[in-house]
Amino acid sequence: LALGIAPQSVVTLVGSWALVVNALAARVVVGEKLIPTDVAAVFFIIAGILCTVFGSNRNPAPWTLEQLMLQYRKDSVEAMLWSLGIVIILIVLFLRYDFVRRRAYARKHDVALPHPSRPISMLYCVVAAMVATNTVLFGKAFGELLFPSLLGDNKFTDVFTVLIVACFLVSLPSQLVLINLSLSVNDVLFHTPNFYVMWNLGSVLTGAVFYEETKTFGVLNWILFPVGAAILFVGVGLVNVALWQKMNMAKEEMEAMRLAEAEKHVWQDGISSGQMWKHQCAYEEWYLSAVE
């Protein structure tokens, strides 16, 4: 419904509000400690949302079925859709080939499935973002038809609408599958900021081409909207920095607890400091090998 009444670029960017809700909910529900980086991330995300909202066209005209059909026939839109579709298919085929090759190697040498290289892992994130962009593009068209239909003006009276709905319904679950695949080969700290930035840039660009969302932009819009998007991306990056810092803090706390426990047993058993150091080094070596 949001895509039916607001520009798609704004809807996707404002979606970063979920990161703010997650941070606050973690503090309230499970008592997770907020660190300064969390606070900075929340500030940047809220500031970015405000800039993009005030920098966008806040009174977009609704799209009729006839206007949508005309848009799909434009050369620029056709070139964009064909390019997007072809690139997605080529990347998926290449990733399938790489998976089959790695699986064959694992079976031949009786080893675990090798992890893909960093460039190939990045492709999983890229194709997930591209399909997500496609989902928003068709979701916007679906929303433009759904909203007035719910108010009594049925727009689903043409065969063309079936194509829009079909593309949206195929793209949505495909997006979820590809995101899960990306998370299976990429660390969450790598996937989240890269996926988010590529997805939002794709949504902004496709919205500008298909829905002409920047056509009525004035000077103030051209200043506020890109600045707001940049601030949002910084906020998203800070969310992942905060997550990384918390992981390191938890690791340090665990190490301190283990060291305190080791020292406790050392004093109880009357072992010298030199022996304690040897025991600690041996324990650290065992612990690291066990974790690996």
C-alpha contacts under 8 A as a table, 3 or more apart, distances in Angstrom:
res1	aa1	res2	aa2	distance
1	L	4	G	5.04
1	L	5	I	6.82
1	L	143	G	5.53
1	L	146	L	7.47
1	L	147	F	6.27
2	A	5	I	5.52
2	A	6	A	5.98
2	A	11	V	6.88
2	A	143	G	7.47
3	L	6	A	5.40
3	L	7	P	6.57
3	L	8	Q	5.75
3	L	11	V	6.58
3	L	139	G	6.88
3	L	140	K	4.82
3	L	143	G	5.49
3	L	144	E	7.16
4	G	62	P	7.88
4	G	140	K	5.92
4	G	141	A	7.43
4	G	142	F	7.50
4	G	143	G	3.99
4	G	144	E	4.22
4	G	145	L	7.42
4	G	146	L	7.29
4	G	147	F	5.98
5	I	60	P	7.79
5	I	62	P	7.31
5	I	143	G	7.79
5	I	144	E	7.18
5	I	147	F	7.80
6	A	10	V	7.02
6	A	11	V	6.69
6	A	58	R	7.66
6	A	60	P	6.93
7	P	10	V	5.41
7	P	11	V	6.39
7	P	57	N	7.74
7	P	60	P	7.10
7	P	207	G	7.54
7	P	213	E	6.75
8	Q	11	V	5.03
8	Q	12	T	6.23
8	Q	136	V	6.96
8	Q	137	L	7.50
8	Q	140	K	6.45
8	Q	203	S	6.76
8	Q	204	V	7.38
8	Q	207	G	6.22
9	S	12	T	5.46
9	S	13	L	6.24
9	S	200	N	7.09
9	S	203	S	5.49
9	S	204	V	4.66
9	S	207	G	6.23
10	V	13	L	5.16
10	V	14	V	5.90
10	V	52	T	6.71
10	V	53	V	6.54
10	V	56	S	7.27
11	V	14	V	5.23
11	V	15	G	6.17
12	T	15	G	5.06
12	T	16	S	7.46
12	T	200	N	6.24
12	T	203	S	7.18
13	L	16	S	5.87
13	L	49	I	6.98
13	L	52	T	7.72
13	L	200	N	6.45
13	L	229	A	7.22
13	L	232	L	7.66
14	V	17	W	5.79
14	V	49	I	5.70
15	G	18	A	6.00
16	S	19	L	5.54
16	S	20	V	7.35
16	S	45	I	7.06
16	S	232	L	7.73
16	S	236	V	7.69
17	W	20	V	5.18
17	W	21	V	6.42
17	W	45	I	7.08
17	W	46	I	7.38
17	W	49	I	7.89
18	A	21	V	4.98
18	A	22	N	6.09
19	L	22	N	5.04
19	L	23	A	6.31
19	L	42	V	7.98
19	L	236	V	7.82
19	L	239	V	7.67
20	V	23	A	5.23
20	V	24	L	6.30
20	V	42	V	5.58
20	V	45	I	7.44
21	V	24	L	5.19
21	V	25	A	5.83
22	N	25	A	5.10
22	N	26	A	5.99
23	A	26	A	5.27
23	A	27	R	6.49
23	A	34	L	7.77
23	A	38	D	7.25
24	L	27	R	5.14
24	L	28	V	6.26
25	A	28	V	5.05
25	A	29	V	5.53
25	A	30	V	7.68
26	A	29	V	5.45
26	A	30	V	5.40
26	A	31	G	6.29
26	A	32	E	5.43
27	R	30	V	6.03
27	R	31	G	4.55
27	R	32	E	4.57
27	R	33	K	6.14
27	R	34	L	6.73
28	V	31	G	5.53
28	V	32	E	7.59
34	L	38	D	5.88
34	L	39	V	7.11
35	I	38	D	5.34
35	I	39	V	6.73
35	I	242	A	7.34
36	P	39	V	5.12
36	P	40	A	6.23
37	T	40	A	5.00
37	T	41	A	6.06
37	T	238	L	6.37
37	T	239	V	7.35
37	T	241	V	7.34
37	T	242	A	5.37
38	D	41	A	5.07
38	D	42	V	6.24
38	D	238	L	7.21
38	D	239	V	6.31
38	D	242	A	5.86
39	V	42	V	5.19
39	V	43	F	6.23
40	A	43	F	5.08
40	A	44	F	6.18
40	A	235	G	7.39
40	A	238	L	7.31
41	A	44	F	5.20
41	A	45	I	6.08
41	A	234	V	7.68
41	A	235	G	4.43
41	A	236	V	6.78
41	A	237	G	7.87
41	A	238	L	5.14
41	A	239	V	5.64
42	V	45	I	5.21
42	V	46	I	6.12
42	V	235	G	6.82
43	F	46	I	5.35
43	F	47	A	6.06
43	F	235	G	7.59
44	F	47	A	5.08
44	F	48	G	5.91
44	F	231	I	5.88
44	F	232	L	6.12
44	F	234	V	6.91
44	F	235	G	4.81
45	I	48	G	5.04
45	I	49	I	6.11
45	I	231	I	6.87
45	I	232	L	4.86
45	I	233	F	7.90
45	I	234	V	7.89
45	I	235	G	4.97
45	I	236	V	7.15
46	I	49	I	5.13
46	I	50	L	6.28
46	I	232	L	7.82
47	A	50	L	5.23
47	A	51	C	6.26
47	A	228	G	7.17
47	A	231	I	7.17
47	A	232	L	7.55
48	G	51	C	5.13
48	G	52	T	6.18
48	G	227	V	7.59
48	G	228	G	4.16
48	G	229	A	6.02
48	G	230	A	7.39
48	G	231	I	4.93
48	G	232	L	4.59
49	I	52	T	5.27
49	I	53	V	6.05
49	I	228	G	6.50
49	I	229	A	7.75
49	I	232	L	6.85
50	L	53	V	5.23
50	L	54	F	6.10
50	L	228	G	7.29
51	C	54	F	5.33
51	C	55	G	5.76
51	C	224	L	5.36
51	C	225	F	6.08
51	C	227	V	7.17
51	C	228	G	4.51
51	C	229	A	7.82
52	T	55	G	4.88
52	T	56	S	5.97
52	T	224	L	6.25
52	T	225	F	4.47
52	T	226	P	7.36
52	T	227	V	7.76
52	T	228	G	4.86
52	T	229	A	6.35
53	V	56	S	5.39
53	V	58	R	7.46
53	V	225	F	7.53
54	F	57	N	7.90
54	F	58	R	7.48
54	F	221	N	7.69
54	F	224	L	7.14
54	F	225	F	7.62
55	G	220	L	6.80
55	G	221	N	4.32
55	G	222	W	7.15
55	G	223	I	7.36
55	G	224	L	4.65
55	G	225	F	4.51
55	G	228	G	7.91
56	S	217	F	7.51
56	S	221	N	6.06
56	S	225	F	6.24
57	N	60	P	6.05
57	N	213	E	7.30
57	N	214	T	7.85
57	N	216	T	7.30
57	N	217	F	7.06
57	N	221	N	7.89
62	P	144	E	6.84
63	W	67	Q	6.07
63	W	68	L	6.52
63	W	144	E	6.16
64	T	67	Q	5.20
64	T	68	L	6.31
64	T	144	E	7.50
64	T	145	L	7.49
65	L	68	L	5.12
65	L	69	M	6.24
65	L	145	L	7.19
65	L	155	K	7.01
66	E	69	M	5.17
66	E	70	L	6.32
67	Q	70	L	5.09
67	Q	71	Q	6.18
68	L	71	Q	5.04
68	L	72	Y	6.38
68	L	141	A	7.41
69	M	72	Y	5.30
69	M	73	R	6.69
69	M	160	F	7.74
70	L	73	R	5.25
70	L	74	K	6.74
71	Q	74	K	5.37
71	Q	77	V	6.82
71	Q	210	F	6.65
71	Q	211	Y	8.00
72	Y	77	V	5.97
72	Y	78	E	6.39
72	Y	210	F	7.92
73	R	77	V	7.07
73	R	78	E	6.51
74	K	77	V	5.30
74	K	78	E	6.12
75	D	78	E	5.12
75	D	79	A	6.02
76	S	79	A	5.18
76	S	80	M	6.17
76	S	209	V	7.18
77	V	80	M	5.03
77	V	81	L	6.12
77	V	209	V	6.57
77	V	210	F	5.84
78	E	81	L	5.20
78	E	82	W	6.01
79	A	82	W	5.27
79	A	83	S	5.95
80	M	83	S	5.19
80	M	84	L	6.02
80	M	206	T	7.78
81	L	84	L	5.12
81	L	85	G	6.02
82	W	85	G	5.13
82	W	86	I	5.97
83	S	86	I	5.27
83	S	87	V	6.06
84	L	87	V	5.41
84	L	88	I	6.18
84	L	130	M	7.39
85	G	88	I	5.21
85	G	89	I	6.23
86	I	89	I	5.19
86	I	90	L	6.13
87	V	90	L	5.16
87	V	91	I	6.13
88	I	91	I	5.29
88	I	92	V	6.15
88	I	127	V	6.02
88	I	130	M	7.02
88	I	131	V	7.31
89	I	92	V	5.16
89	I	93	L	6.13
90	L	93	L	5.17
90	L	94	F	6.15
91	I	94	F	5.07
91	I	95	L	6.10
91	I	123	L	7.18
91	I	127	V	6.77
92	V	95	L	5.11
92	V	96	R	6.13
92	V	127	V	7.43
93	L	96	R	5.05
93	L	97	Y	6.20
94	F	97	Y	5.02
94	F	98	D	6.18
95	L	98	D	5.02
95	L	99	F	6.12
95	L	120	I	7.41
95	L	123	L	7.86
95	L	124	Y	7.67
96	R	99	F	5.09
96	R	100	V	6.22
97	Y	100	V	5.20
97	Y	101	R	6.17
98	D	101	R	5.07
98	D	102	R	6.17
98	D	116	P	7.92
99	F	102	R	5.16
99	F	103	R	6.03
100	V	103	R	5.06
100	V	104	A	6.09
101	R	104	A	5.21
101	R	105	Y	6.33
102	R	105	Y	5.09
102	R	106	A	6.23
102	R	113	L	6.37
102	R	114	P	6.08
102	R	116	P	7.90
103	R	106	A	5.05
103	R	107	R	6.23
103	R	113	L	5.92
103	R	114	P	7.77
104	A	107	R	5.20
104	A	108	K	6.07
105	Y	108	K	5.13
105	Y	109	H	6.19
105	Y	113	L	7.83
106	A	109	H	5.43
106	A	110	D	5.51
106	A	111	V	4.90
106	A	112	A	5.74
106	A	113	L	5.21
106	A	114	P	6.88
107	R	110	D	4.93
107	R	111	V	6.71
115	H	185	V	7.05
116	P	120	I	6.01
116	P	121	S	5.95
116	P	185	V	7.23
117	S	120	I	5.36
117	S	121	S	6.08
118	R	121	S	4.94
118	R	122	M	6.08
119	P	122	M	5.02
119	P	123	L	6.45
120	I	123	L	4.99
120	I	124	Y	6.84
121	S	124	Y	5.40
121	S	125	C	7.03
121	S	182	S	7.03
121	S	185	V	6.00
121	S	186	N	6.29
122	M	125	C	5.22
122	M	126	V	6.26
122	M	182	S	7.99
122	M	186	N	7.75
123	L	126	V	4.81
123	L	127	V	6.04
124	Y	127	V	5.46
124	Y	128	A	6.18
124	Y	178	L	6.92
124	Y	179	I	7.78
124	Y	181	L	6.88
124	Y	182	S	4.89
125	C	128	A	5.17
125	C	129	A	6.24
125	C	178	L	7.81
125	C	179	I	7.04
125	C	182	S	5.33
125	C	191	H	6.39
125	C	194	N	7.25
125	C	195	F	5.82
126	V	129	A	5.22
126	V	130	M	6.24
126	V	195	F	6.92
126	V	198	M	7.23
127	V	130	M	4.94
127	V	131	V	6.13
127	V	178	L	7.34
128	A	131	V	5.29
128	A	132	A	6.11
128	A	175	Q	5.77
128	A	176	L	7.98
128	A	178	L	5.01
128	A	179	I	5.46
128	A	182	S	7.36
128	A	195	F	7.41
129	A	132	A	4.94
129	A	133	T	6.12
129	A	175	Q	7.82
129	A	195	F	5.57
129	A	196	Y	7.52
129	A	198	M	5.93
129	A	199	W	4.64
129	A	202	G	7.79
130	M	133	T	4.99
130	M	134	N	6.30
130	M	198	M	7.74
130	M	199	W	6.57
130	M	202	G	7.00
131	V	134	N	4.87
131	V	135	T	6.16
131	V	171	S	6.42
131	V	174	S	7.27
131	V	175	Q	5.51
132	A	135	T	4.90
132	A	136	V	6.35
132	A	171	S	7.42
132	A	172	L	7.34
132	A	175	Q	5.45
132	A	199	W	6.44
133	T	136	V	5.23
133	T	137	L	6.20
133	T	199	W	5.73
133	T	200	N	7.64
133	T	202	G	5.66
133	T	203	S	5.33
133	T	206	T	7.80
134	N	137	L	5.01
134	N	138	F	6.32
134	N	168	F	7.99
134	N	171	S	6.79
135	T	138	F	5.47
135	T	139	G	5.67
135	T	167	C	7.93
135	T	168	F	5.69
135	T	171	S	5.27
135	T	172	L	5.67
135	T	175	Q	7.54
136	V	139	G	4.73
136	V	140	K	5.89
136	V	203	S	6.95
137	L	140	K	5.40
137	L	141	A	6.80
137	L	203	S	7.23
137	L	206	T	7.02
137	L	207	G	7.19
138	F	141	A	5.06
138	F	142	F	6.08
138	F	164	I	6.23
138	F	165	V	7.58
138	F	167	C	6.70
138	F	168	F	5.29
139	G	142	F	4.88
139	G	143	G	5.91
139	G	168	F	5.81
140	K	143	G	4.99
140	K	144	E	6.12
141	A	144	E	5.09
141	A	145	L	6.51
141	A	164	I	7.04
142	F	145	L	5.29
142	F	146	L	5.99
142	F	164	I	6.50
142	F	165	V	6.23
142	F	168	F	7.53
143	G	146	L	4.85
143	G	147	F	5.90
144	E	147	F	5.92
144	E	148	P	7.29
145	L	148	P	6.18
145	L	149	S	6.35
145	L	154	N	7.96
145	L	155	K	5.51
145	L	156	F	7.08
146	L	149	S	5.01
146	L	150	L	6.19
146	L	155	K	7.26
147	F	150	L	5.36
147	F	151	L	6.70
148	P	151	L	4.97
148	P	152	G	6.54
148	P	153	D	5.40
148	P	154	N	6.85
148	P	155	K	7.27
149	S	152	G	5.20
149	S	153	D	4.65
149	S	154	N	4.16
149	S	155	K	5.69
149	S	156	F	7.64
150	L	153	D	7.16
150	L	154	N	7.46
154	N	157	T	7.02
155	K	158	D	7.72
156	F	161	T	5.89
156	F	162	V	7.86
157	T	161	T	7.39
158	D	161	T	5.63
158	D	162	V	7.47
159	V	162	V	5.36
159	V	163	L	7.12
160	F	163	L	5.34
160	F	164	I	6.71
161	T	164	I	5.07
161	T	165	V	6.20
162	V	165	V	5.18
162	V	166	A	5.93
163	L	166	A	5.05
163	L	167	C	6.10
164	I	167	C	5.31
164	I	168	F	6.28
165	V	168	F	5.12
165	V	169	L	6.07
166	A	169	L	5.14
166	A	170	V	6.08
167	C	170	V	5.26
167	C	171	S	5.96
168	F	171	S	5.13
168	F	172	L	6.07
169	L	172	L	5.52
169	L	173	P	7.09
170	V	173	P	6.21
170	V	174	S	6.37
171	S	174	S	5.08
171	S	175	Q	6.00
172	L	175	Q	5.23
172	L	176	L	6.68
173	P	176	L	5.09
173	P	177	V	6.29
174	S	177	V	5.13
174	S	178	L	6.19
175	Q	178	L	5.24
175	Q	179	I	6.13
176	L	179	I	5.13
176	L	180	N	6.26
177	V	180	N	5.22
177	V	181	L	6.25
178	L	181	L	4.90
178	L	182	S	6.08
179	I	182	S	5.05
179	I	183	L	6.22
180	N	183	L	5.05
180	N	184	S	6.18
181	L	184	S	4.99
181	L	185	V	6.67
182	S	185	V	5.46
182	S	186	N	5.74
182	S	191	H	7.01
183	L	186	N	5.00
183	L	187	D	6.42
183	L	188	V	6.28
183	L	191	H	6.57
184	S	187	D	7.84
186	N	190	F	6.32
186	N	191	H	5.96
187	D	190	F	5.22
187	D	191	H	6.16
188	V	191	H	4.99
188	V	192	T	5.79
189	L	192	T	5.90
189	L	193	P	7.11
189	L	240	N	5.74
189	L	243	L	7.85
189	L	244	W	7.43
190	F	193	P	6.45
190	F	194	N	6.47
191	H	194	N	5.46
191	H	195	F	5.68
192	T	195	F	5.36
192	T	196	Y	5.96
192	T	240	N	7.70
193	P	196	Y	5.15
193	P	197	V	6.06
193	P	233	F	7.82
193	P	236	V	6.24
193	P	237	G	5.89
193	P	240	N	7.29
194	N	197	V	5.38
194	N	198	M	6.12
195	F	198	M	5.32
195	F	199	W	5.85
196	Y	199	W	5.20
196	Y	200	N	6.09
197	V	200	N	5.29
197	V	201	L	6.05
197	V	233	F	6.53
198	M	201	L	5.15
198	M	202	G	6.00
199	W	202	G	5.12
199	W	203	S	6.14
200	N	203	S	4.95
200	N	204	V	6.10
201	L	204	V	5.13
201	L	205	L	6.15
202	G	205	L	5.18
202	G	206	T	5.99
203	S	206	T	5.28
203	S	207	G	5.81
204	V	207	G	5.14
204	V	208	A	6.12
205	L	208	A	5.08
205	L	209	V	6.29
206	T	209	V	5.06
206	T	210	F	5.82
206	T	211	Y	7.69
207	G	210	F	5.38
207	G	211	Y	5.09
207	G	212	E	6.36
207	G	213	E	5.94
208	A	211	Y	5.81
208	A	212	E	4.52
208	A	213	E	4.85
208	A	214	T	5.61
208	A	215	K	7.63
209	V	212	E	5.46
209	V	213	E	7.79
212	E	215	K	5.29
213	E	216	T	7.25
214	T	217	F	5.16
217	F	220	L	7.80
217	F	221	N	5.34
217	F	222	W	6.37
218	G	221	N	5.19
218	G	222	W	6.30
219	V	222	W	5.18
219	V	223	I	6.37
220	L	223	I	5.11
220	L	224	L	6.05
221	N	224	L	5.26
221	N	225	F	5.72
222	W	225	F	5.82
222	W	226	P	6.58
223	I	226	P	6.20
223	I	227	V	6.20
224	L	227	V	5.25
224	L	228	G	5.78
225	F	228	G	5.11
225	F	229	A	6.20
226	P	229	A	5.00
226	P	230	A	6.14
227	V	230	A	5.11
227	V	231	I	6.19
228	G	231	I	5.08
228	G	232	L	6.15
229	A	232	L	5.03
229	A	233	F	6.29
230	A	233	F	5.13
230	A	234	V	6.37
231	I	234	V	5.10
231	I	235	G	6.31
232	L	235	G	4.99
232	L	236	V	6.28
233	F	236	V	5.06
233	F	237	G	6.20
234	V	237	G	5.04
234	V	238	L	6.22
235	G	238	L	5.02
235	G	239	V	6.33
236	V	239	V	5.10
236	V	240	N	6.72
237	G	240	N	5.34
237	G	241	V	6.30
238	L	241	V	4.79
238	L	242	A	6.00
239	V	242	A	5.15
239	V	243	L	6.34
240	N	243	L	4.93
240	N	244	W	6.20
241	V	244	W	5.08
241	V	245	Q	6.17
242	A	245	Q	5.03
242	A	246	K	6.14
243	L	246	K	5.14
243	L	247	M	6.24
244	W	247	M	5.13
244	W	248	N	6.35
245	Q	248	N	5.13
245	Q	249	M	6.13
246	K	249	M	4.92
246	K	250	A	6.06
247	M	250	A	5.15
247	M	251	K	6.18
248	N	251	K	4.98
248	N	252	E	6.14
249	M	252	E	5.08
249	M	253	E	6.15
250	A	253	E	5.08
250	A	254	M	6.18
251	K	254	M	5.12
251	K	255	E	6.18
252	E	255	E	5.02
252	E	256	A	6.12
253	E	256	A	5.05
253	E	257	M	6.18
254	M	257	M	5.09
254	M	258	R	6.22
255	E	258	R	5.14
255	E	259	L	6.11
256	A	259	L	5.06
256	A	260	A	6.06
257	M	260	A	5.11
257	M	261	E	6.15
258	R	261	E	5.07
258	R	262	A	6.11
259	L	262	A	5.00
259	L	263	E	6.12
259	L	280	Q	7.89
260	A	263	E	5.10
260	A	264	K	6.10
261	E	264	K	5.02
261	E	265	H	6.43
262	A	265	H	5.31
262	A	266	V	6.17
262	A	280	Q	7.36
263	E	266	V	4.88
263	E	267	W	6.23
263	E	276	M	7.59
264	K	267	W	5.46
264	K	268	Q	6.26
265	H	268	Q	5.00
265	H	269	D	6.06
266	V	269	D	5.25
266	V	270	G	6.04
266	V	271	I	5.36
266	V	272	S	7.80
266	V	276	M	6.39
267	W	270	G	5.04
267	W	271	I	6.41
271	I	275	Q	6.14
271	I	276	M	6.32
272	S	275	Q	5.23
272	S	276	M	6.05
273	S	276	M	4.84
273	S	277	W	6.20
274	G	277	W	5.19
274	G	278	K	6.48
275	Q	278	K	5.09
275	Q	279	H	6.12
276	M	279	H	5.08
276	M	280	Q	6.01
277	W	280	Q	5.02
277	W	281	C	6.10
278	K	281	C	5.16
278	K	282	A	6.13
279	H	282	A	5.12
279	H	283	Y	6.03
280	Q	283	Y	4.97
280	Q	284	E	6.03
281	C	284	E	5.06
281	C	285	E	6.16
282	A	285	E	5.15
282	A	286	W	6.24
283	Y	286	W	5.06
283	Y	287	Y	5.97
284	E	287	Y	4.99
284	E	288	L	6.08
285	E	288	L	5.38
285	E	289	S	6.25
286	W	289	S	5.23
286	W	290	A	6.10
287	Y	290	A	5.07
287	Y	291	V	6.18
288	L	291	V	5.11
288	L	292	E	6.16
289	S	292	E	5.16
